[in-house]
Amino acid sequence: MNDTFNGITTHRGREHHISKMGEFIKQIIYGGNDGIVTTFAVVAGFAGAGQDGVAQVGAIAVLLFGLANLFADATAMGLGEYLSARSENDLYHSVRDDELVEIAQNPEMERQEALEILADKGMSDADAVAMADILQRYPEYYADFMMAYEIGMSDPADENPALNGLATFAAFIAFGIIPLLPYFMFDPVRSTFHLSVIATFSALTILGLLRFGVIRQNILRCVGETVLVGGVCAAVAYGVGLAFA
């Protein structure tokens, strides 16, 4: 028998909960993918513009532009994630407050909406009426029910905007530095760019494997989608460099 209490699912006395990495998988994948592509865009832009141009500016310039983009964009994305989560939280509570007012002032309309939702979920008329009667006795839970099934908004109570922003920032930096690594070790020749391409797709593969490690479903899809999406962005970046060669 399964029970859920405070977000933890228990099964025959055992607790099942999402890992810490799983809680931030959205931010890790989003920040990591953008970090890889953003940094590779700088490298690809130089390479696409022609080897002479890269040789003239040197590895220091590639690293300077790459690191500047990396940290500036990581900061922007981290703060953007923080503001986004805060805004989502504020919106949820604003709409929920309105829902509580509707429950108090228009009980019959809310009851009818609840009955329609329950019927759509396959509940019989008698059970739907009984359920609606129970919901009306517990306005707070009634509001949570309507938020989830009428409005389609989930409670962000367990979300921490600051930690979400930090996870996005950290993932952006950790994965975004990888395409630049060859330029820390070698001169900016064509073979160095080739190593950067390999490093980029290796980073995307690692990100895909990380996604699979959390989701545990269909490794080919987890890795393939991640590499494909990042690869398309990388190809566009290189194409832009060629266009301005």
C-alpha positions in Angstrom: 0.0 0.0 0.0 1.3 3.5 -0.9 0.8 6.6 1.1 2.0 10.1 0.5 2.9 12.5 3.4 4.7 15.8 3.0 5.9 14.9 -0.5 7.4 11.6 0.6 5.9 8.4 -0.8 6.0 5.4 1.5 5.6 1.8 0.4 5.4 -1.0 3.1 7.3 1.1 5.6 10.0 2.3 3.2 10.3 6.0 2.1 10.9 7.0 -1.5 11.9 10.5 -2.3 13.6 12.5 -5.0 17.3 12.9 -4.7 18.8 16.4 -4.3 20.1 16.3 -7.9 16.6 15.3 -9.0 15.1 18.3 -7.3 17.4 20.6 -9.4 17.5 18.5 -12.6 15.6 21.3 -14.6 18.1 23.9 -13.5 21.1 21.6 -14.2 20.0 20.6 -17.7 18.9 24.1 -18.6 22.0 25.9 -17.2 24.4 23.2 -18.4 23.1 23.1 -22.0 23.1 26.9 -22.2 26.6 27.1 -20.7 28.0 24.6 -23.2 26.4 26.3 -26.2 27.2 29.9 -25.1 30.9 29.1 -24.7 31.2 27.1 -27.8 29.5 29.9 -29.7 32.5 32.1 -28.9 35.0 29.4 -30.0 33.0 28.5 -33.1 32.6 32.2 -34.0 36.4 32.6 -34.1 36.9 29.3 -35.9 34.2 30.1 -38.4 35.7 33.5 -39.1 38.8 31.8 -40.4 42.0 30.4 -39.0 43.9 33.6 -39.7 41.6 35.6 -37.5 42.1 33.1 -34.7 45.8 33.1 -35.1 45.9 36.9 -35.0 43.9 37.3 -31.8 45.5 34.3 -30.1 44.3 31.9 -27.5 44.3 34.6 -24.8 41.6 36.5 -26.7 39.5 33.4 -27.2 39.7 32.6 -23.5 39.0 36.2 -22.6 35.9 36.4 -24.7 34.8 32.9 -23.7 35.3 33.4 -19.9 33.6 36.9 -20.1 30.6 35.4 -21.8 30.6 32.4 -19.5 30.5 34.3 -16.2 28.3 37.1 -17.5 25.7 34.8 -18.9 25.9 32.4 -15.9 25.2 35.3 -13.6 22.3 36.5 -15.8 20.8 33.1 -16.0 21.2 32.4 -12.3 19.5 35.7 -11.3 16.9 35.2 -14.1 16.0 31.7 -12.6 15.8 33.3 -9.1 13.4 36.1 -10.3 11.4 33.6 -12.4 10.9 31.3 -9.4 10.0 34.2 -7.1 7.5 35.5 -9.7 6.0 32.0 -10.1 5.6 31.7 -6.3 4.0 35.2 -6.0 1.6 34.5 -8.9 0.5 31.1 -7.4 -0.4 32.7 -4.1 -2.1 35.6 -5.7 -4.3 33.3 -7.8 -4.9 31.0 -4.8 -6.1 34.0 -2.7 -8.6 34.8 -5.5 -9.7 31.1 -5.4 -10.3 31.3 -1.7 -12.5 34.4 -2.2 -14.5 32.6 -4.9 -15.0 29.6 -2.6 -16.3 31.8 0.1 -18.4 34.2 -2.0 -19.6 31.9 -4.9 -19.8 28.4 -3.3 -22.3 27.0 -5.8 -20.3 28.1 -8.8 -17.1 26.6 -7.3 -19.0 23.4 -6.4 -20.3 23.0 -10.0 -16.7 23.5 -11.3 -15.5 20.9 -8.8 -18.2 18.4 -9.9 -17.2 18.9 -13.6 -13.6 18.3 -12.8 -14.3 15.1 -10.8 -16.6 13.9 -13.6 -13.9 14.5 -16.1 -11.6 12.4 -14.0 -14.0 9.4 -14.3 -15.7 9.7 -10.9 -19.3 8.7 -10.7 -22.0 11.3 -9.9 -22.6 10.0 -6.4 -18.9 9.9 -5.6 -18.3 13.4 -7.1 -21.1 14.9 -5.0 -19.7 13.2 -1.9 -16.2 14.5 -2.7 -17.5 18.0 -3.4 -19.3 18.0 0.0 -16.0 17.0 1.7 -14.0 19.7 -0.2 -16.4 22.4 0.9 -15.7 21.6 4.6 -12.0 22.2 4.0 -11.5 25.5 2.1 -7.7 25.4 2.2 -7.5 22.0 0.6 -10.4 23.0 -1.7 -8.3 25.9 -2.9 -5.3 23.6 -3.5 -7.6 21.2 -5.4 -8.9 23.9 -7.7 -5.5 25.3 -8.2 -4.2 22.0 -9.4 -7.1 20.8 -11.5 -8.9 23.9 -12.6 -6.1 26.5 -12.9 -3.4 23.9 -13.7 -0.8 25.4 -11.3 1.2 23.3 -8.8 2.2 24.6 -5.4 5.7 26.0 -5.4 6.1 25.7 -1.7 9.0 23.3 -1.9 10.8 25.5 -4.5 13.7 27.6 -3.2 14.3 30.5 -5.6 17.8 31.1 -4.3 18.9 27.5 -4.6 17.3 27.3 -8.0 19.3 30.3 -9.2 22.5 28.9 -7.6 22.0 25.5 -9.3 21.6 27.2 -12.7 24.7 29.3 -12.2 26.8 26.4 -11.0 25.7 24.1 -13.9 26.3 26.9 -16.4 29.9 27.4 -15.2 30.7 23.7 -14.7 29.6 22.6 -18.2 30.3 25.9 -20.0 34.0 25.8 -19.2 34.5 22.5 -21.0 34.6 23.8 -24.6 37.3 26.2 -23.6 39.6 23.7 -22.0 41.6 22.9 -25.1 42.5 26.6 -25.4 43.9 26.5 -21.9 46.4 23.8 -23.0 47.2 24.4 -26.7 47.8 27.1 -29.3 44.7 28.3 -31.2 45.2 26.2 -34.3 42.7 24.2 -36.3 43.3 21.0 -34.3 42.5 22.9 -31.1 39.2 23.9 -32.5 38.6 20.2 -33.3 39.4 19.3 -29.7 36.9 21.9 -28.6 34.2 20.3 -30.8 35.0 16.9 -29.2 34.9 18.5 -25.7 31.6 20.2 -26.5 29.9 17.0 -27.6 31.5 15.1 -24.7 30.0 17.7 -22.3 26.6 17.3 -23.9 26.9 13.5 -23.6 27.8 13.8 -19.9 24.8 16.1 -19.4 22.6 13.6 -21.1 23.9 10.8 -18.9 23.3 12.9 -15.9 19.7 13.4 -17.1 19.4 9.6 -17.5 20.9 9.0 -14.0 18.1 11.1 -12.5 15.2 10.0 -14.7 16.2 6.4 -15.2 14.2 6.0 -18.4 15.4 5.4 -22.0 19.1 6.3 -22.0 19.2 6.7 -25.8 16.4 9.4 -25.6 18.0 11.2 -22.6 21.4 11.4 -24.2 20.2 11.7 -27.9 17.9 14.6 -27.2 20.5 16.5 -25.2 23.2 16.0 -27.8 20.9 16.8 -30.6 19.5 20.1 -29.1 23.0 21.2 -28.1 24.5 20.1 -31.4 22.0 22.2 -33.4 22.8 25.3 -31.4 26.5 24.6 -31.8 26.1 24.3 -35.6 24.2 27.5 -35.7 27.0 29.3 -33.8 29.6 27.9 -36.2 27.4 28.9 -39.2 27.2 32.5 -38.0 31.0 32.6 -37.8 31.2 31.4 -41.4 28.7 33.9 -42.6 30.9 36.8 -41.3 34.2 35.2 -42.5 
